[in-house]
Every structure is written in C-alpha cells, then in structure tokens.
Amino acid sequence: MRKIIGLFALMIGLLVAVAASSAHFAYFEADRGVHIQVVPDDSELIDLRPMQPYAYINDNGMLVIDLSKYNGNWQEGLGEGVSPNSTYVFKEVFGVSNDLWEGTPICMHITYSGDGGVKFFVGNYTGQPGETTLDVTVMPGEVVPIGLILDSTGLVDGDAINGQVQFYAVPGPCDEE
C-alpha cells in the first residue's frame, strides 16, 4: 500500500511539474548598467570637425560657424563679417566623420533653417548652387568635408544672418536619386 501511495504521490508531483513548466512566461526583472558618455561634437562616434578658423566647438561642445568678431578665433584686423549683396563660397568649413565601432556607413542629413541664403555642398566647389538640405553618405573611418555658400543679396550693413544647422544620421548609405 505504501508503494501505491508513493507511486500515486510521484505521479501527482510529475503532473504538477509538467503543468507548471507548460505555463506561459509572465515576468522577469533584472538590473543592468548602461554607460553613455556625452562628449563634444568633435569627439563623438559620428563627429563634426571644424576645418576652418571660423568654425569651432564652443564651451557647450557644439559646432559653431561664426563669421564675426565674436568668434573666439577672431584677431584684430582680420575682418568682421561679409559684404552686403555678395556671394561667398567657403570650402571645407567642417567635416562629418564616421567612427562608429560597427563599421557601418551612415547617411547624414544636414538641414539649414534661418535667415539669409545659406547652402551646403560636399567636397570641392565646382559652381553648384548648393543645398539647404543635404544628404551625405559617410563611410566607416571617412571624413566628408562640407562647404558653405553664403548669399547676402538684399542685406545691408548691420544686418546679420542667423540660423540653425540640424544633423540627423541614419544607418546605411543615402538613397541615390
């Protein structure tokens, strides 16, 4: 009789174990660390590198393009801005680099919004009109130089051109159109 009760208890135990193991997973909790370093624009995995004295990284770690006497690199006698009703082409103002660990190409969307005629171009200037929105494919380990076309048509002495440049990166090359 004890053997029968023992076998019966064993079978009920197996049934409970099988029923419990076939239940749906409901909950799991664990603490893990996430470490993200916030660094200036010129030290990021996708970084913006000033390539001319009028482009620099400010105290907040942001890229600034400043063609005025308020630029930290400005020196007495070097000029204080641009002329009215003129078009300027500045080659290689800043570079966009791709130092991601994954070795993945990126598509960098660069957009200008603000006053005046500010446009961008990639590489050497060959007479192109420039773009206020520019898509640039940056391969792993590469630095792509970005130039600036500044059109002050309609502006007079004392006016200013102020705006924001937005950068947005996505994995993979830019779509060719």
Residue frames relative to the residue before (quaternion, step in Angstrom):
aa qw qx qy qz dx dy dz
M 1.0000 0.0000 0.0000 0.0000 0.00 0.00 0.00
R 0.6358 0.5188 -0.3369 0.4616 3.55 1.00 -0.76
K 0.6179 0.5384 -0.3468 0.4561 3.57 1.06 -0.72
I 0.6597 0.5003 -0.3097 0.4675 3.59 0.95 -0.85
I 0.6589 0.4801 -0.3135 0.4869 3.61 0.92 -0.82
G 0.6356 0.5240 -0.3254 0.4643 3.62 1.02 -0.74
L 0.6657 0.4831 -0.3016 0.4822 3.58 0.96 -0.89
F 0.6286 0.5357 -0.3217 0.4630 3.58 1.05 -0.81
A 0.6581 0.4956 -0.2979 0.4823 3.60 0.96 -0.87
L 0.6323 0.5268 -0.3233 0.4671 3.59 1.04 -0.80
M 0.6685 0.4949 -0.3064 0.4629 3.60 0.94 -0.88
I 0.6448 0.4972 -0.3259 0.4805 3.61 0.97 -0.78
G 0.6325 0.5277 -0.3277 0.4627 3.61 0.98 -0.76
L 0.6558 0.4967 -0.3061 0.4790 3.58 1.00 -0.86
L 0.6375 0.5260 -0.3261 0.4589 3.59 0.99 -0.80
V 0.6536 0.4967 -0.3098 0.4798 3.58 0.94 -0.86
A 0.6544 0.5138 -0.3137 0.4575 3.61 0.93 -0.84
V 0.6641 0.4856 -0.3031 0.4809 3.59 0.95 -0.87
A 0.6604 0.5006 -0.3150 0.4628 3.60 0.90 -0.86
A 0.6697 0.4931 -0.3029 0.4654 3.60 0.94 -0.80
S 0.6936 0.4758 -0.2968 0.4520 3.59 0.96 -0.75
S 0.6744 0.4807 -0.3172 0.4620 3.62 1.12 -0.37
A 0.4567 0.6787 -0.4553 0.3513 3.61 1.25 0.03
H 0.5414 -0.6175 0.4619 0.3350 3.59 -1.19 0.53
F 0.5231 -0.6231 0.4846 0.3215 3.53 -1.11 0.77
A 0.1717 -0.8408 0.5102 0.0570 3.56 -0.74 1.03
Y 0.8405 -0.0339 0.0964 0.5321 3.60 0.85 -0.77
F 0.0805 0.7585 -0.6450 0.0467 3.53 -1.17 0.72
E 0.0592 -0.8020 0.5943 0.0121 3.56 -0.92 0.84
A 0.1337 0.7731 -0.6111 0.1049 3.55 -0.98 0.90
D 0.3098 -0.7196 0.5879 0.2014 3.56 -1.14 0.63
R 0.0115 0.7827 -0.6211 0.0389 3.57 -0.91 0.97
G 0.4595 -0.6905 0.4908 0.2670 3.54 -1.16 0.54
V 0.1038 -0.7365 0.6643 0.0740 3.54 -1.22 0.66
H 0.0482 -0.8067 0.5890 -0.0093 3.56 -0.75 1.05
I 0.0776 0.7809 -0.6102 0.1091 3.56 -0.53 1.22
Q 0.2301 -0.7713 0.5828 0.1115 3.53 -0.74 1.09
V 0.2296 -0.7402 0.6161 0.1406 3.58 -0.87 0.96
V 0.0000 0.8215 -0.5641 0.0830 3.55 -0.61 1.21
P 0.6354 -0.5176 0.3909 0.4188 3.61 -1.22 0.25
D 0.7153 -0.4704 0.3136 0.4108 3.57 -1.28 0.44
D 0.7263 0.4470 -0.2661 0.4493 3.62 0.94 -0.75
S 0.7027 0.4183 -0.2806 0.5025 3.62 1.23 0.17
E 0.4470 0.7078 -0.4452 0.3178 3.60 1.23 0.17
L 0.6272 -0.4959 0.4277 0.4216 3.55 -1.33 0.13
I 0.7002 0.1548 -0.1335 0.6840 3.55 1.23 -0.63
D 0.0476 0.8684 -0.4909 0.0511 3.57 -0.10 1.18
L 0.3659 -0.6785 0.5981 0.2191 3.48 -1.39 0.42
R 0.1061 -0.8245 0.5558 0.0058 3.55 -0.57 1.19
P 0.3688 -0.7048 0.5533 0.2473 3.58 -0.69 1.01
M 0.1335 -0.8128 0.5647 0.0515 3.57 -0.91 0.92
Q 0.7301 0.2911 -0.1977 0.5858 3.60 1.32 -0.05
P 0.6240 -0.5716 0.3659 0.3872 3.63 -1.12 0.46
Y 0.6651 0.4931 -0.3166 0.4628 3.62 1.13 -0.46
A 0.6465 0.3806 -0.3224 0.5772 3.59 1.32 0.16
Y 0.1331 0.7953 -0.5776 0.1269 3.58 -0.81 0.97
I 0.4506 -0.6289 0.5505 0.3137 3.54 -1.35 0.20
N 0.3158 -0.7802 0.5099 0.1777 3.60 -0.64 1.11
D 0.7473 -0.4082 0.2844 0.4404 3.60 -1.31 -0.02
N 0.6677 0.4738 -0.2978 0.4908 3.60 1.20 -0.43
G 0.5547 -0.6412 0.3745 0.3754 3.59 1.28 0.12
M 0.5636 0.6124 -0.3785 0.4050 3.60 1.24 0.31
L 0.5091 -0.6254 0.5020 0.3126 3.53 -1.17 0.70
V 0.0387 -0.7803 0.6240 -0.0130 3.58 -0.93 0.98
I 0.1453 -0.7349 0.6550 0.0991 3.56 -1.07 0.81
D 0.0787 0.8248 -0.5421 0.1403 3.57 -0.36 1.27
L 0.0570 -0.7942 0.6047 -0.0174 3.56 -0.43 1.28
S 0.5393 0.5805 -0.4265 0.4362 3.57 0.67 1.14
K 0.6557 -0.5092 0.3780 0.4097 3.54 -1.30 0.10
Y 0.5877 0.5850 -0.3632 0.4249 3.60 1.28 -0.11
N 0.4562 0.6565 -0.4480 0.4001 3.57 1.33 0.01
G 0.5131 -0.6761 0.4427 0.2893 3.59 -0.87 0.92
N 0.6781 0.4710 -0.2864 0.4861 3.61 1.21 -0.40
W 0.4647 0.7010 -0.4362 0.3199 3.59 1.28 -0.14
Q 0.1030 -0.7716 0.6259 0.0475 3.55 -1.12 0.80
E 0.6447 -0.5343 0.3941 0.3790 3.56 -1.15 0.72
G 0.8141 0.2688 -0.2094 0.4702 3.57 -0.97 0.93
L 0.6204 0.5783 -0.3471 0.4002 3.63 1.21 -0.08
G 0.6373 -0.5158 0.3399 0.4608 3.62 1.20 0.16
E 0.2765 -0.7951 0.5287 0.1086 3.51 -1.19 0.63
G 0.8140 -0.0529 0.0323 0.5775 3.62 1.18 0.21
V 0.5836 -0.5543 0.4517 0.3848 3.55 -1.21 -0.61
S 0.5634 -0.6132 0.4464 0.3275 3.56 -1.26 0.44
P 0.5477 -0.5889 0.4668 0.3678 3.61 -1.19 0.51
N 0.8530 0.1566 -0.1176 0.4838 3.57 -1.27 0.52
S 0.5365 0.5934 -0.4111 0.4371 3.55 0.90 0.97
T 0.2495 -0.7254 0.6162 0.1784 3.52 -1.33 0.36
Y 0.1064 -0.7924 0.6004 0.0158 3.55 -0.86 1.06
V 0.1461 -0.7497 0.6383 0.0957 3.53 -1.17 0.69
F 0.0642 -0.7829 0.6187 -0.0079 3.55 -0.72 1.15
K 0.2413 -0.7841 0.5592 0.1191 3.56 -0.54 1.19
E 0.8726 0.0780 -0.0580 0.4786 3.53 -1.26 0.64
V 0.0759 0.8200 -0.5573 0.1065 3.58 0.69 1.11
F 0.7720 -0.1037 0.0789 0.6221 3.57 0.97 -0.90
G 0.3133 -0.7318 0.5723 0.1969 3.53 -1.27 0.36
V 0.2505 -0.7125 0.6317 0.1746 3.53 -1.26 0.57
S 0.0756 -0.8194 0.5679 0.0206 3.57 -0.68 1.08
N 0.2608 -0.7411 0.6030 0.1382 3.52 -1.30 0.49
D 0.0922 0.8041 -0.5763 0.1132 3.56 -0.21 1.31
L 0.2185 0.7968 -0.5310 0.1882 3.58 1.11 0.68
W 0.5312 -0.6453 0.4563 0.3053 3.57 -1.06 0.73
E 0.6312 0.5769 -0.3328 0.3975 3.58 1.12 -0.60
G 0.3625 -0.7349 0.5004 0.2795 3.61 1.17 -0.38
T 0.4324 0.7074 -0.4365 0.3494 3.58 1.12 0.71
P 0.4351 -0.6483 0.5350 0.3228 3.61 -0.97 0.70
I 0.1820 -0.7692 0.6013 0.1169 3.56 -1.20 0.53
C 0.2847 -0.6911 0.6271 0.2193 3.52 -1.30 0.42
M 0.1396 -0.7889 0.5965 0.0477 3.57 -0.59 1.18
H 0.1899 -0.7535 0.6238 0.0847 3.55 -0.78 1.14
I 0.0612 -0.7876 0.6131 -0.0070 3.58 -0.70 1.13
T 0.0123 0.8096 -0.5829 0.0672 3.57 -0.71 1.12
Y 0.1914 -0.7571 0.6142 0.1138 3.57 -1.04 0.85
S 0.0429 0.7583 -0.6504 0.0097 3.54 -1.09 0.80
G 0.5088 0.6338 -0.4654 0.3505 3.55 -0.85 0.93
D 0.7740 -0.3440 0.2779 0.4531 3.51 -1.35 -0.43
G 0.8511 0.2975 -0.1588 0.4024 3.49 -1.39 0.29
G 0.5883 -0.5862 0.4496 0.3288 3.48 -1.41 0.10
V 0.1532 0.7748 -0.5911 0.1637 3.58 0.07 1.28
K 0.0652 0.7917 -0.5998 0.0961 3.56 -0.73 1.13
F 0.3215 -0.7516 0.5534 0.1595 3.55 -1.25 0.54
F 0.0287 -0.7602 0.6466 0.0559 3.51 -1.34 0.36
V 0.4210 -0.6943 0.5320 0.2399 3.56 -1.29 0.47
G 0.8518 0.1678 -0.1206 0.4814 3.56 -1.06 0.81
N 0.8066 -0.2400 0.2015 0.5012 3.55 -1.08 -0.79
Y 0.4305 -0.6729 0.5374 0.2704 3.54 -1.16 0.63
T 0.0302 -0.8141 0.5792 -0.0311 3.56 -0.75 1.10
G 0.7128 -0.4383 0.2490 0.4876 3.58 1.17 0.56
Q 0.4200 0.7133 -0.4697 0.3069 3.60 1.24 0.05
P 0.5518 -0.6497 0.4124 0.3215 3.60 -1.09 0.65
G 0.4412 -0.6848 0.4657 0.3456 3.61 1.17 -0.44
E 0.2928 -0.7569 0.5678 0.1377 3.55 -1.31 0.32
T 0.3838 -0.6815 0.5589 0.2754 3.59 -1.10 0.62
T 0.7320 0.1935 -0.1572 0.6340 3.57 1.31 -0.36
L 0.0115 -0.8163 0.5725 -0.0754 3.53 -0.62 1.20
D 0.1550 -0.7577 0.6269 0.0940 3.58 -0.99 0.89
V 0.0359 -0.8098 0.5836 -0.0490 3.55 -0.76 1.13
T 0.2713 -0.7311 0.6012 0.1746 3.57 -0.87 0.96
V 0.0865 -0.7850 0.6133 0.0123 3.56 -0.82 1.08
M 0.2931 -0.7749 0.5403 0.1470 3.56 -0.54 1.21
P 0.6632 -0.5060 0.3587 0.4189 3.62 -1.19 0.43
G 0.8331 0.1863 -0.1696 0.4924 3.56 -0.92 0.98
E 0.5937 0.5935 -0.3477 0.4176 3.59 1.28 -0.08
V 0.1851 -0.7201 0.6528 0.1453 3.55 -1.31 0.50
V 0.1540 -0.7866 0.5942 0.0672 3.58 -0.69 1.11
P 0.3079 -0.7645 0.5357 0.1836 3.61 -0.64 1.10
I 0.1687 -0.7752 0.6054 0.0642 3.55 -0.99 0.95
G 0.2038 -0.7810 0.5834 0.0906 3.55 -0.87 1.04
L 0.3215 -0.7460 0.5648 0.1454 3.52 -1.34 0.36
I 0.1345 -0.7407 0.6530 0.0827 3.55 -1.03 0.89
L 0.0730 -0.8058 0.5876 -0.0104 3.55 -0.69 1.11
D 0.0795 -0.8022 0.5916 -0.0072 3.57 -0.61 1.19
S 0.1252 -0.8234 0.5527 0.0306 3.59 -0.49 1.22
T 0.2335 0.7941 -0.5225 0.2046 3.59 1.21 0.53
G 0.8054 0.2459 -0.2116 0.4961 3.56 -0.88 1.01
L 0.6160 0.5280 -0.3569 0.4631 3.59 1.22 -0.11
V 0.2277 -0.7660 0.5874 0.1279 3.55 -1.16 0.59
D 0.7169 -0.4249 0.3321 0.4418 3.54 -1.34 0.27
G 0.7633 0.3270 -0.2708 0.4870 3.57 -0.81 1.03
D 0.5570 0.5736 -0.3987 0.4491 3.61 1.24 -0.30
A 0.1992 -0.7604 0.6032 0.1350 3.56 -1.26 0.32
I 0.2683 -0.7064 0.6264 0.1916 3.53 -1.27 0.45
N 0.0598 0.7995 -0.5898 0.0966 3.55 -0.56 1.20
G 0.2150 0.7797 -0.5694 0.1470 3.54 -0.97 0.80
Q 0.4253 -0.6672 0.5509 0.2654 3.50 -1.39 -0.10
V 0.2060 -0.7265 0.6397 0.1431 3.53 -1.16 0.70
Q 0.1516 -0.7841 0.5981 0.0665 3.56 -0.80 1.06
F 0.1462 -0.7687 0.6200 0.0575 3.53 -1.08 0.87
Y 0.0443 0.7791 -0.6221 0.0641 3.55 -0.92 0.94
A 0.1036 -0.8177 0.5660 0.0184 3.58 -0.62 1.15
V 0.0428 -0.7663 0.6407 0.0215 3.53 -1.12 0.79
P 0.5589 -0.6177 0.4234 0.3561 3.60 -1.08 0.62
G 0.7369 0.3970 -0.3188 0.4446 3.52 -1.16 0.71
P 0.6121 -0.5587 0.4062 0.3849 3.56 -1.23 0.36
C 0.5733 -0.5729 0.4594 0.3635 3.56 -1.26 0.44
D 0.5416 -0.5990 0.4734 0.3519 3.55 -1.14 0.61
E 0.3071 -0.7262 0.5853 0.1890 3.57 -0.93 0.90
E 0.1102 -0.8030 0.5831 0.0546 3.58 -0.78 0.96
